[in-house]
Amino acid sequence: MGRFKSSYYNEYKSYLRVMADKPEDLNLPMAVIARIAREALPEGCGVSKEARLALSKAASVFVLYTTSCANNNVTKAKRKTLSSADVLAAMEEMEFETLIEPLKESLEAYRQEQNQIKERKAAKKKEKDAQKAVEKEKEIEESKMVSDELVSVAEEDATNTDTNEIADMEV
């Protein structure tokens, strides 16, 4: 862990200069930190404001350091996009092997959730399109009925007109 501490400081300072005006801008939201801490502790345990702030800073540093290590992998591979595989490799590089399996499980759960969302949206769109097609069909049917009625009225008028003309001729 000594390697983590020594290299972390320089990386953290360089990120602070580049990414934020103030170091506090990079801290995670305190509400999120408080919720995570409450869920991790036994019931009845409290977390002081200072402890939440320390956890927030520590989490931010961890995220920045992990991102830096993952970015180094991306740079070495001459790519521009950081992927989940880069983050997992960074975890191994930082000697956090125990986190790799839970991260893989979380990533798989996230992907499944995203696929379900995508499938629900596609089903909803398909249903909406089918409903529009039915409505369009009804409109066409109604317009045919109206045009059929107009034709029958026109034929009736023509028949009446012909009958009136014949009657006028006879007179």
ZAMARGU-4260 file (C-alpha; in steps of 0.2 Angstrom, whole numbers, plus 5000, padded with zeros to 4 digits):
<rodrens>
0) 5000/5000/5000 | 5015/5012/5001 | 5015/5013/4983 | 4997/5019/4983 | 5001/5033/4996
5) 5016/5040/4987 | 5010/5040/4969 | 4993/5045/4975 | 4998/5062/4981 | 5007/5068/4965
10) 4992/5061/4955 | 4979/5069/4966 | 4988/5086/4965 | 4989/5086/4947 | 4971/5081/4944
15) 4966/5095/4956 | 4975/5108/4946 | 4967/5102/4929 | 4950/5096/4934 | 4943/5109/4947
20) 4945/5126/4954 | 4943/5120/4972 | 4947/5103/4979 | 4929/5103/4986 | 4922/5103/4969
25) 4927/5085/4967 | 4920/5078/4983 | 4905/5066/4981 | 4888/5073/4987 | 4887/5072/5006
30) 4869/5064/5006 | 4876/5050/4996 | 4891/5047/5008 | 4879/5048/5023 | 4867/5035/5015
35) 4881/5023/5011 | 4889/5025/5028 | 4872/5022/5036 | 4869/5006/5026 | 4886/4999/5030
40) 4885/5002/5049 | 4875/4993/5061 | 4858/5001/5066 | 4860/5014/5080 | 4877/5020/5074
45) 4879/5037/5069 | 4891/5046/5057 | 4898/5063/5062 | 4899/5077/5050 | 4918/5076/5050
50) 4918/5058/5047 | 4906/5060/5032 | 4918/5074/5025 | 4933/5062/5027 | 4924/5048/5018
55) 4919/5060/5004 | 4937/5066/5002 | 4943/5048/5003 | 4931/5042/4990 | 4935/5056/4978
60) 4954/5053/4980 | 4950/5034/4976 | 4940/5038/4961 | 4953/5050/4954 | 4967/5038/4957
65) 4958/5024/4949 | 4954/5035/4934 | 4972/5040/4933 | 4978/5022/4933 | 4964/5017/4921
70) 4969/5031/4910 | 4987/5026/4910 | 4981/5009/4903 | 4971/5018/4889 | 4986/5029/4885
75) 4998/5014/4884 | 4985/5005/4872 | 4984/5021/4862 | 4966/5023/4864 | 4955/5038/4869
80) 4940/5029/4878 | 4941/5022/4895 | 4932/5006/4897 | 4926/4995/4911 | 4941/4983/4907
85) 4953/4997/4910 | 4945/5001/4927 | 4946/4982/4932 | 4965/4982/4926 | 4968/4998/4937
90) 4960/4989/4952 | 4973/4975/4950 | 4987/4987/4947 | 4982/4996/4963 | 4982/4979/4972
95) 4963/4980/4975 | 4961/4962/4968 | 4947/4959/4981 | 4936/4972/4973 | 4937/4965/4955
100) 4925/4951/4957 | 4911/4962/4966 | 4914/4975/4952 | 4912/4962/4938 | 4896/4957/4946
105) 4889/4975/4948 | 4894/4978/4930 | 4885/4962/4924 | 4869/4968/4934 | 4870/4985/4927
110) 4871/4978/4909 | 4856/4967/4912 | 4846/4981/4919 | 4851/4992/4904 | 4846/4978/4892
115) 4829/4976/4901 | 4826/4995/4900 | 4830/4994/4881 | 4818/4980/4879 | 4804/4988/4888
120) 4806/5004/4877 | 4806/4994/4861 | 4791/4984/4867 | 4782/5001/4871 | 4787/5008/4854
125) 4781/4993/4845 | 4764/4994/4855 | 4763/5012/4851 | 4766/5009/4833 | 4753/4995/4832
130) 4741/5007/4840 | 4745/5021/4828 | 4742/5008/4813 | 4725/5003/4820 | 4720/5021/4822
135) 4726/5025/4804 | 4716/5009/4798 | 4700/5016/4807 | 4703/5033/4799 | 4704/5025/4782
140) 4689/5014/4785 | 4679/5030/4791 | 4684/5039/4776 | 4679/5025/4764 | 4662/5025/4773
145) 4660/5044/4771 | 4665/5043/4752 | 4653/5028/4750 | 4640/5039/4758 | 4644/5053/4747
150) 4644/5042/4731 | 4627/5035/4736 | 4620/5053/4739 | 4627/5058/4723 | 4619/5044/4714
155) 4603/5047/4723 | 4604/5065/4718 | 4607/5060/4700 | 4593/5048/4700 | 4581/5061/4707
160) 4588/5074/4694 | 4585/5062/4680 | 4567/5058/4686 | 4564/5077/4688 | 4570/5080/4670
165) 4560/5066/4663 | 4545/5073/4672 | 4548/5090/4666 | 4550/5084/4648 | 4533/5075/4649
170) 4525/5091/4655
</rodrens>
